Amino acid sequence: MESQLAILLPVAAVWLAAGVLADRLPRLRDASALRRRTGLLLALALTGVTLVAAVAVGGLFSAGTAPVDRAAAALALATGPALVVAICSLRRIRRLRAGAGAFDTAPGTPAPHGLRAAAAHPLVGLPLQVTALATMPAVIAAAGADLGAEPGVAGPAITVGALAVAAIGVRHALRHNRLAERTQQAAPRSARATGPLHV
């Protein structure tokens, strides 16, 4: 059990760090800070996907009773959201980093609302945070507290998890929409400001 926990703890720690960092990205108002944090988030997300894949592949080639096999079975719930991260989130994070790099011309350059809206997109943070949540039952079970064996605990735990995912998704969507509206409001003002320059 201890060796299984030693495998699961780093995986959970990486996903938790990525989820927290993704949640803080839209708050950054400096383009250079956004570029640095996005690069760190990209590294964490790649590491998390690699760790989940390595544990899954190790479980396939193990004898069936090894710690890596038990860890792979415990991480089955996190495999789906980790796959969404690999397919959707990594591409968006790379594009966000490139966009922040284009505005990072000098220290203190403000990050445009469009970039912050892209950082708040649900497909950036939500899959990372759902994967972090999905690793928690595996870590709890490996630590010796098998919630599934307790009568009347599995149902409420699933309900709480589903509500948490829904709340996180709604929060991301609302924040993304708010920043996108600011981008649209800034566009007419900039057009009016540059109007006299056209002849």
Secondary structure by P-SEA (a helix, b strand, c coil): caaaaaaaaaaaaaaaaaaaaaaaccccccaaaaaaaaaaaaaaaaaaaaaaaaaaaaaaacccccaaaaaaaaaccaaaaaaaaaccaaaaaaaaaaaaaaacccccccccaaaaaaaacccccaaaaaaaaaaaaaaaaaaccccccccccaaaaaaaaaaaaaaaaaaaaaaaaaaaaaaaaaaaaaaaaaccccc
